[in-house]
């Protein structure tokens, strides 16, 4: 069943203000999770470039629903981290790091509002597939609700700040994360000089260790962040009428963020999404307020690109040249 697009603004308003416009229960399988969380103030992680001489590595991605885990060893603890480019820093689950000496770091922000108190800890060593990090400062918060929802032990969130000075190729169709160390000019140091063959190349901007790219919807230029920790794309419910009118509303869904908050949102299909000069078809999105997240940044966020975007092909992000490249699968490009 489809809802007329003219009802978007009214529906979103009631969904967030009263929560009682629709009484129908949402099936468990339709609940979406956005693990995006940030901590702007307080101690910063410092130099998070991986140590050693390793020039390239392929890291398997373990799939749990539409989220992805990578295995790592932190001090003497081995376990899974969510690969989350929407996390501004390394985030640890307080369940497993209670004994560490902590300092207060204020509150974190997420799509469903505050994520609660965040603290900082110092860790001695992190090892992920041979990439070594020493003496890191990490955020610590409660991630137990993610574990309960997905039924898997999660040590924390592995954010993009951990990959400075590198190029990452995210290939969720092959369940791989390929990393390449870069020289000062942004070129691969690996003896394997194979270039990434891109269908589209766009500039990205980093703001508080979060990646942003310009997209066009309904002819409007918008700022979207790249978030592998989002099970769906997100479009701000307070976007202009011209932008919202391009979306076909499909149904309602539940949204869960990092923190205890949940919200009922609308799920729709993007009909006029353009990256560079390339239209990308058949991408779903949820329509939700991004005001809380924007307030945490002090920067307006028009949307988030999550699983539905990354499944379109291989996504290459160069963190020296600040470039986003995409090699589409056969059905990923118009």
C-alpha positions as CSV (number, residue, x, y, z in Angstrom):
1,X,0.0,0.0,0.0
2,X,1.3,3.5,-0.8
3,X,0.5,6.8,0.9
4,X,0.0,10.0,-1.1
5,X,3.2,12.1,-0.9
6,X,1.2,15.2,0.1
7,X,0.6,13.7,3.5
8,X,4.4,13.4,4.3
9,X,4.7,16.6,6.4
10,X,1.6,16.0,8.4
11,X,2.3,12.3,9.0
12,X,5.9,12.9,10.1
13,X,4.7,15.7,12.5
14,X,2.2,13.4,14.2
15,X,4.6,10.4,14.3
16,X,7.2,12.4,16.3
17,X,4.8,14.6,18.4
18,X,2.2,12.1,19.5
19,X,3.3,8.7,18.3
20,X,-0.3,7.6,18.0
21,X,-1.4,8.5,14.5
22,X,-1.1,4.9,13.4
23,X,-2.1,2.0,15.7
24,X,-0.9,-0.9,13.5
25,X,1.9,-2.9,15.1
26,X,5.1,-3.0,13.0
27,X,6.4,-6.6,12.5
28,X,9.7,-7.2,14.3
29,X,11.6,-7.7,11.0
30,X,11.0,-4.2,9.8
31,X,12.7,-2.4,12.6
32,X,15.8,-0.5,11.4
33,X,18.9,0.4,13.4
34,X,21.1,3.5,13.0
35,X,24.3,3.0,15.1
36,X,25.5,6.5,14.3
37,X,26.8,8.3,17.5
38,X,29.1,11.2,18.1
39,X,31.0,12.9,20.9
40,X,32.3,16.3,19.9
41,X,33.5,17.8,23.2
42,X,36.1,16.5,25.6
43,X,39.2,14.4,25.0
44,X,40.0,13.7,21.3
45,X,41.5,10.4,20.1
46,X,44.7,12.1,18.9
47,X,46.8,10.3,16.2
48,X,44.9,7.3,15.1
49,X,46.9,6.3,12.1
50,X,47.7,2.6,12.2
51,X,51.3,1.7,13.1
52,X,53.7,-0.7,11.2
53,X,54.7,-1.2,7.6
54,X,51.5,-3.0,6.4
55,X,50.6,-1.4,3.1
56,X,47.3,-3.2,2.4
57,X,45.0,-5.6,4.1
58,X,41.6,-7.3,3.3
59,X,39.3,-7.5,6.3
60,X,36.3,-9.9,6.2
61,X,33.0,-8.2,7.1
62,X,30.6,-10.4,9.1
63,X,27.0,-9.6,8.3
64,X,24.3,-9.2,11.0
65,X,21.2,-8.1,9.2
66,X,22.3,-4.9,7.4
67,X,25.1,-4.2,9.8
68,X,28.7,-5.4,9.5
69,X,31.2,-6.6,12.1
70,X,35.0,-6.8,12.0
71,X,37.1,-8.8,14.5
72,X,39.7,-7.1,16.6
73,X,41.7,-7.5,19.8
74,X,41.7,-4.7,22.2
75,X,44.3,-5.2,25.0
76,X,43.6,-8.8,26.0
77,X,39.9,-8.9,24.8
78,X,39.0,-10.4,21.4
79,X,35.7,-9.7,19.8
80,X,33.6,-8.0,17.2
81,X,33.3,-4.3,16.4
82,X,30.6,-2.7,14.3
83,X,32.2,-1.1,11.3
84,X,30.6,2.3,11.5
85,X,31.8,5.3,9.5
86,X,29.1,7.3,11.3
87,X,31.0,7.0,14.6
88,X,33.2,10.0,15.0
89,X,35.6,8.2,17.3
90,X,36.4,4.7,18.6
91,X,33.5,3.8,20.8
92,X,33.7,0.9,23.4
93,X,30.8,-1.0,25.0
94,X,30.8,-0.2,28.7
95,X,29.6,-3.7,29.5
96,X,33.1,-5.0,28.8
97,X,35.3,-2.1,29.8
98,X,33.9,-1.2,33.2
99,X,37.2,-1.8,35.0
100,X,39.1,0.8,32.9
101,X,39.8,4.2,34.5
102,X,37.4,6.6,33.0
103,X,36.9,10.4,32.7
104,X,33.7,12.2,31.9
105,X,33.0,13.3,28.4
106,X,29.5,14.7,28.4
107,X,26.7,13.3,26.2
108,X,26.7,11.7,22.8
109,X,24.2,12.4,20.0
110,X,22.3,10.0,17.9
111,X,19.4,10.0,15.4
112,X,16.8,9.2,18.1
113,X,18.3,11.9,20.5
114,X,20.9,11.8,23.2
115,X,22.8,8.5,23.6
116,X,23.3,9.2,27.3
117,X,26.6,9.8,29.2
118,X,29.8,9.1,27.4
119,X,33.1,8.6,29.2
120,X,36.7,8.3,28.0
121,X,39.2,5.6,28.6
122,X,42.8,5.0,27.6
123,X,43.6,1.7,25.9
124,X,47.1,0.3,25.4
125,X,46.7,-1.7,22.2
126,X,44.2,-2.4,19.4
127,X,45.0,-5.0,16.7
128,X,42.7,-5.4,13.7
129,X,43.9,-7.8,11.0
130,X,47.5,-6.7,11.6
131,X,46.8,-3.0,11.8
132,X,48.2,-1.9,15.2
133,X,47.2,1.1,17.3
134,X,48.9,2.0,20.6
135,X,47.8,4.3,23.4
136,X,44.4,5.3,22.1
137,X,41.7,7.4,23.8
138,X,38.2,5.9,23.2
139,X,34.6,6.9,24.1
140,X,32.7,4.4,26.3
141,X,28.9,4.2,26.4
142,X,26.3,1.5,26.8
143,X,25.7,-0.5,23.6
144,X,23.8,-3.3,25.2
145,X,20.6,-2.6,23.3
146,X,22.4,-3.3,20.0
147,X,23.5,-6.7,21.3
148,X,20.1,-7.5,22.6
149,X,18.5,-6.6,19.2
150,X,21.0,-8.5,17.1
151,X,21.9,-11.3,19.5
152,X,25.6,-10.9,19.1
153,X,28.4,-9.6,21.4
154,X,29.6,-6.2,20.3
155,X,32.8,-4.7,21.9
156,X,32.3,-1.3,20.3
157,X,32.1,0.8,17.1
158,X,35.1,1.1,14.8
159,X,34.8,4.6,13.2
160,X,36.4,6.2,10.2
161,X,38.9,8.2,12.3
162,X,40.8,5.0,12.8
163,X,41.7,4.9,9.1
164,X,43.3,8.3,8.6
165,X,45.9,8.2,5.9
166,X,44.3,5.3,4.2
167,X,42.0,4.4,1.3
168,X,39.2,2.0,2.0
169,X,37.2,0.0,-0.5
170,X,33.9,-1.1,1.0
171,X,32.4,-4.1,-0.9
172,X,29.5,-5.3,1.1
173,X,28.4,-7.6,-1.7
174,X,31.6,-9.6,-1.2
175,X,31.6,-8.9,2.5
176,X,35.1,-7.3,2.3
177,X,36.8,-4.2,3.6
178,X,40.0,-3.5,1.7
179,X,42.4,-1.0,3.1
180,X,45.4,0.6,1.4
181,X,48.0,2.8,3.1
182,X,48.6,6.1,1.2
183,X,51.5,8.4,0.6
184,X,51.3,12.1,1.3
185,X,49.8,12.8,-2.1
186,X,47.0,10.3,-1.5
187,X,48.3,7.5,-3.8
188,X,48.6,3.8,-2.7
189,X,51.9,2.7,-1.4
190,X,51.2,-0.9,-2.2
191,X,53.3,-2.5,-5.0
192,X,50.0,-3.5,-6.4
193,X,49.2,-0.5,-8.5
194,X,45.7,-1.6,-9.6
195,X,43.6,1.5,-9.8
196,X,40.0,1.7,-8.7
197,X,37.8,2.0,-11.8
198,X,35.1,4.4,-10.8
199,X,31.9,5.2,-12.5
200,X,31.6,8.4,-10.5
201,X,34.1,10.4,-8.4
202,X,33.0,13.1,-5.9
203,X,34.7,15.2,-3.3
204,X,33.9,14.5,0.4
205,X,34.2,16.8,3.4
206,X,35.2,15.8,6.9
207,X,33.5,17.5,9.8
208,X,34.3,16.2,13.3
209,X,35.6,12.9,11.7
210,X,32.3,12.3,9.8
211,X,32.3,12.1,6.0
212,X,29.9,14.2,4.0
213,X,29.1,14.2,0.3
214,X,26.9,16.5,-1.8
215,X,23.9,14.9,-3.5
216,X,20.9,16.3,-5.5
217,X,17.3,15.4,-4.7
218,X,14.5,17.3,-6.5
219,X,17.1,19.7,-7.9
220,X,18.3,20.7,-4.4
221,X,21.9,20.3,-3.3
222,X,22.0,18.5,0.0
223,X,24.7,17.4,2.6
224,X,24.5,13.6,3.3
225,X,26.9,11.8,5.7
226,X,28.3,8.3,4.8
227,X,27.3,5.9,7.5
228,X,28.0,2.1,7.3
229,X,26.3,1.8,10.7
230,X,22.9,2.8,9.2
231,X,20.6,-0.1,8.1
232,X,18.8,2.4,5.8
233,X,19.3,5.7,4.1
234,X,17.8,8.6,6.0
235,X,16.2,11.8,4.6
236,X,15.5,14.6,7.0
237,X,11.8,15.0,7.6
238,X,12.2,18.8,7.6
239,X,13.6,18.9,4.1
240,X,11.8,21.2,1.6
241,X,8.5,20.1,0.1
242,X,10.2,19.9,-3.3
243,X,12.6,17.3,-1.9
244,X,10.0,15.3,0.0
245,X,7.7,15.3,-3.1
246,X,10.2,13.1,-4.9
247,X,9.8,10.2,-2.4
248,X,7.2,7.5,-2.8
249,X,6.0,6.4,0.7
250,X,5.8,2.7,1.1
251,X,4.9,2.0,4.8
252,X,5.8,2.7,8.4
253,X,8.7,1.3,10.3
254,X,10.4,1.5,13.7
255,X,13.8,3.2,14.1
256,X,16.3,2.4,16.8
257,X,19.5,4.4,17.5
258,X,22.5,4.2,19.8
259,X,20.8,4.9,23.1
260,X,17.5,3.8,24.4
261,X,15.4,6.0,22.1
262,X,13.1,4.6,19.4
263,X,10.8,6.4,16.9
264,X,8.2,5.4,14.4
265,X,9.1,6.7,10.9
266,X,8.0,6.5,7.3
267,X,9.8,4.2,4.8
268,X,9.9,5.3,1.2
269,X,11.7,5.1,-2.1
270,X,14.0,7.8,-3.5
271,X,12.9,8.6,-7.1
272,X,15.2,11.5,-7.9
273,X,18.6,10.9,-6.2
274,X,21.7,12.1,-8.1
275,X,25.3,11.8,-7.1
276,X,27.5,13.9,-9.4
277,X,25.9,13.4,-12.8
278,X,24.7,9.9,-12.0
279,X,21.1,9.1,-11.0
280,X,20.9,6.2,-8.5
281,X,17.6,4.3,-8.7
282,X,15.7,2.0,-6.4
283,X,17.1,3.2,-3.1
284,X,14.9,3.0,-0.1
285,X,15.0,5.6,2.7
286,X,13.4,6.4,6.0
287,X,12.1,9.9,6.6
288,X,13.1,11.0,10.1
289,X,14.0,14.1,12.0
290,X,17.8,14.7,12.0
291,X,17.5,17.7,14.3
292,X,19.0,16.0,17.3
293,X,22.0,14.8,15.3
294,X,22.5,18.2,13.7
295,X,22.4,19.9,17.0
296,X,25.1,17.5,18.3
297,X,27.3,18.5,15.4
298,X,26.4,22.2,15.2
299,X,26.1,21.4,11.5
300,X,22.9,20.8,9.5
301,X,22.5,17.2,8.2
302,X,20.1,16.7,5.3
303,X,20.4,12.9,5.2
304,X,22.5,9.8,5.7
305,X,23.7,7.2,3.2
306,X,23.5,3.7,4.7
307,X,23.1,0.1,3.6
308,X,20.9,0.9,0.6
309,X,23.6,3.1,-0.8
310,X,26.6,0.9,-0.1
311,X,25.0,-2.2,-1.7
312,X,24.9,-0.4,-5.1
313,X,28.6,-1.4,-5.8
314,X,32.1,-1.0,-4.5
315,X,32.6,2.2,-2.6
316,X,36.1,3.7,-2.4
317,X,36.9,6.4,0.1
318,X,40.3,8.1,0.0
319,X,41.0,9.9,3.3
320,X,44.0,11.9,1.9
321,X,42.5,13.2,-1.3
322,X,39.1,13.4,0.3
323,X,37.4,11.6,-2.6
324,X,34.5,9.2,-2.9
325,X,34.5,6.8,-5.8
326,X,31.9,4.2,-6.8
327,X,32.0,1.3,-9.1
328,X,28.4,0.4,-9.6
329,X,27.1,-3.1,-10.1
330,X,25.2,-3.7,-13.3
331,X,21.9,-2.7,-11.6
332,X,23.3,0.1,-9.5
333,X,23.4,2.8,-12.1
334,X,20.8,4.2,-14.5
